Amino acid sequence: MVIECKNKQDRKKGWYALQFDDKRIVFVRAQFCRRVRGFPTSDFSMVDIADEKGNVVIGFSRNHGDPLVPARNISEQEAVRLRIPEHLEIVSGNLTQIDRLLSPHI
C-alpha cells in the first residue's frame, strides 16, 4: 500500500509513504526518485548519493514491479499540518493511521 503527496509547484516537496511490512512505513521524498515508468511500483531499487555530511544530494530509482495506485493522495494543504519524515525514514505504524502518526502534537 502507498500514500502519495504531490506538490504541484515544487515536485521536490512531494513524498510517498509505503507500507514496508505490517508494522513499518518508509518515506521516500519525490526529489530522490526518478520516474522511469511510474514510481512507486511493487518492486523497486533506490540508489542515493550523499555529500560529505551525509545529506542525500541526488537519488535514482529503478522500477521492477507493477505500478502501485495510491490508496490515498494527501493534498498540499493537508501536508502543511503534518510532520513529514526525512527521506527513507522508517515510522512504526500502519498507513491507515497516517494522520495520527504524522501529527506534530504526538
Secondary structure, 3 states (H helix, E strand, C coil): CEEEECCCCCHHHCEEEEEEECCEEEEEEHHHCCCCCCCCECCEEEEEEECCCCCEEEEEEEECCCECCCCEEECHHHHCCCCCCCCCCEEECCHHHHHHHCCCCC
